[in-house]
Amino acid sequence: MSLAVAPECRKRGIATELLDRMAQVAKLENRRAISLTCLPKLFSFYEKRGYQNEGKTTDDIPDPDNESSYNMVKKL
């Protein structure tokens, strides 16, 4: 599953709202955490929303700049 907001719709809180609702659903399903994979340019966005960087993933996201992707986890 991927989360993306069209460039012309960014900076309106849409992604934050989607993440919050995903956390609500996960809690209802008795999940203990949410794990996602992202590139370094998104660390700040996810950290502000309670996710912690748990290091490089072995399942890299295809990236034209050959950057490694990282696991981000939010405990519920």
Beta strands, then each sheet from edge to edge (+ up, - down):
strand 1: 33-38
strand 2: 52-56
strand 3: 70-75
sheet 1: 1+ 3- 2+
end
